[in-house]
């Protein structure tokens, strides 16, 4: 693994472990952005936090990296409705930012997916 990929790997690991931990430190924030049509907001927040932490740790284990990367990509797709919720209803989250910021988060998910894909060295034609 080259230096840039190694640095990117450490950064993405730190990001997911920190973000996952934050689900337990500040669960109210995450429960607030779970779309209302989903049940069990507290459970969803705990499960997604655990998945982020475990996925981040899994990226550090070479034999688990591909599996962890695919899991984190699936998680990034699964939490996308929360980003859509914020963009579609900015008035509910005006204390967190404004509408353009919430819309900016939508394509940022694609950047995170590409970042995980790259650090895991997943093949371009891999089927998720």
C-alpha positions in Angstrom: 0.0 0.0 0.0 1.5 3.3 -1.0 1.9 6.2 1.4 -1.1 8.2 0.2 -3.5 5.3 0.4 -2.1 4.5 3.9 -2.7 8.1 5.1 -6.2 8.0 3.5 -6.9 4.7 5.3 -5.9 6.1 8.7 -8.0 9.2 8.1 -11.1 7.2 7.1 -10.6 4.8 10.1 -10.4 7.8 12.4 -13.4 9.4 10.8 -15.6 6.3 11.2 -14.5 5.5 14.7 -15.0 9.1 15.8 -18.4 9.4 14.0 -19.6 6.1 15.4 -18.5 7.0 18.9 -20.4 10.3 18.5 -23.6 8.3 18.1 -23.2 7.3 21.7 -21.9 10.6 23.0 -24.6 12.7 21.3 -27.5 10.3 20.4 -30.1 13.1 20.4 -28.5 14.8 17.4 -28.6 11.6 15.3 -32.1 10.6 16.5 -33.3 14.0 15.4 -32.2 13.5 11.8 -33.6 10.0 11.4 -36.5 10.4 9.0 -39.8 10.2 10.8 -41.1 7.3 8.7 -38.4 5.0 10.1 -39.2 3.2 13.4 -37.0 2.9 16.5 -34.8 5.9 16.1 -32.7 5.2 19.2 -32.0 1.6 18.0 -31.1 2.8 14.5 -28.7 5.3 16.0 -27.0 2.7 18.2 -26.8 0.1 15.4 -25.4 2.6 12.9 -22.9 3.9 15.5 -21.7 0.3 16.2 -21.4 -0.4 12.5 -19.3 2.7 12.0 -16.9 1.8 14.8 -16.7 -1.9 13.8 -16.2 -0.9 10.1 -13.5 1.5 11.0 -11.7 -1.1 13.1 -12.2 -3.7 10.4 -10.4 -1.5 7.8 -7.3 -1.8 9.9 -7.3 -5.6 9.5 -6.0 -6.5 6.0 -8.0 -9.8 5.9 -11.2 -7.9 6.8 -10.6 -4.7 4.9 -12.7 -5.7 1.8 -15.6 -6.9 3.9 -15.4 -3.8 6.2 -15.2 -1.5 3.2 -18.3 -3.0 1.6 -20.1 -2.8 4.9 -19.2 0.9 5.3 -20.3 1.6 1.8 -23.6 -0.1 2.5 -23.9 2.0 5.7 -23.2 5.2 3.8 -26.0 4.3 1.4 -28.3 3.3 4.3 -27.9 6.6 6.1 -28.5 8.7 3.0 -32.2 9.2 3.9 -31.1 11.2 6.9 -29.2 13.6 4.6 -32.2 13.8 2.4 -34.4 14.5 5.4 -32.2 17.5 6.4 -32.1 18.9 2.8 -35.9 18.6 2.3 -36.7 20.0 5.7 -34.1 22.6 6.5 -36.4 24.6 8.7 -36.2 21.7 11.2 -32.5 22.0 11.4 -31.8 25.7 11.1 -29.7 25.5 14.3 -27.3 23.1 12.5 -26.8 25.0 9.2 -28.7 26.2 6.2 -30.3 24.6 3.2 -27.3 24.9 0.8 -25.1 23.1 3.4 -27.6 20.3 3.7 -27.7 19.9 0.0 -23.9 19.9 -0.1 -23.9 16.9 2.1 -25.7 14.8 -0.5 -22.9 14.6 -3.0 -20.4 14.4 -0.2 -21.8 10.9 0.5 -20.5 9.9 -2.9 -17.1 11.3 -2.0 -17.1 9.2 1.2 -18.1 6.1 -0.7 -15.3 6.7 -3.3 -12.8 7.2 -0.4 -13.7 3.9 1.3 -13.6 2.2 -2.1 -10.2 3.5 -2.9 -8.6 2.8 0.5 -9.9 -0.7 0.4 -8.5 -1.1 -3.1 -11.8 -2.6 -4.3 -11.9 -3.4 -8.0 -13.6 -1.0 -10.3 -16.0 -3.7 -11.5 -16.9 -5.1 -8.1 -20.5 -5.9 -7.5 -21.9 -4.8 -4.2 
